[in-house]
Amino acid sequence: MTVPKDIEAEIYFLTKEEGGRSSPAFSGYRGQFYYNEHDWCAFQIYPDVKAVSPGETVRSYLGFTKPKEHLGNVYVGMEFLIREGNQTVARGIITKIIELEQSANRILQ
């Protein structure tokens, strides 16, 4: 499966003591991308590592399942959460918008 690189982000995974995961997240992880009081499906690809453990920060490419919903709503410097259900497991900040417009246009065709 090829995941588009809609955005690049720096993501910090909370430790178990901070309320986060107790196990690593692997490249391909699909936690809920949460902002503006809404959860969105997004695949995460870690270009520098295969897995990230709780308490670590990782550079990630995120590919949205509904990219057109994010056009004009996400921006460089925007903070967001990664959730599993109602549990926040990570927090992040967008560092680049990469293929979001192309992904949205591809879906619209």
N, C-alpha and C positions, 0 to 999 in steps of 0.2 A: 504494500500500500504506500502510495506517495502522498505525503502530507504537505500542503502548501505552506510557505513561510510567510503567512499574513503579517505577523509582527515578530519582533525580537524583544525579549524581556529578560530582566534579571529577577530571579525568583529565589526567595529564602524559604526553606521548608522548616516549619516550627518543630521544636523538639517535642517529645511526648509530654514533658513537664510543662511546656507552653500550650498544650492542648492539641498538638499535631499528631502526625503518624508515628507509629513505633517501628515501621519498616521502610526501606528505601523505596523511592519511586524510580521506575525505569523509563528510558527513552521510549516514547509511544504512550506514556501515561495520559489518561483522559479525565483529569479532575475538572470540576466546574469552574469556569472563569467567571468571577462575580464582580459586578460593578453596577452602579445606579439601581441597587436593590433588585437585581435580576441575575440568575444563573444562566450561563451559556456553555454549550459543549465546545471544547477546544482540545485538540491533540497537542501534546508537548513533545518536541524532539530536542534532545540534548546533544549538540554537535561536538562538545568537548569531552564528554564522559558518557558511559552507558547507564549509570545510575547516580542518584543523589540521595544521601542519607539525611535523616532529620538533623537540623542544626547547620546544614550546609546551604550555600548559595550556588546557583547554577545559571549559566546563560542558556536560554531556551528559545526555540522558534515555536510559535503557536499557530496552528491552523484551525480556523473556525469552521464549524459545520454549516453555519448560516452567515457567511461573510458580509452580505449586503446589509445586515442589521447593524454592523459596526462602523460602516462608512460614515465619517463625520462625527462619530461618537467616541472613538478612541484616539489618543494623541500621545506623542512622545512626552514623557514625564508623568503620565497618568498612573496613579496607583490602583491596584486591584487586589482581590483575594483569590485564592484557589480553595475550593471547598469540596468536601465529600459529604453529600447530604447537607445538613445544617452545621457541620463541623468545619471550621476554618483550619486548613492544614498548611497553608503557605500564604505569603504575601509577596507581591511583586511590583515592578515598575516597568513601563514600556520604554524601551531604549531606541527602537526604530520601527517605522511602518515600512514594510517591505513589499509584499505582493497582495495586500488587501484589496486594492482597487481591481487588479487583474482577476483575483478570485471571485469577487462579486460580479464582475462582468461575465465571467465564464459561467456562473450559475444562472444568470439572467437570460442567457442565450438558449 
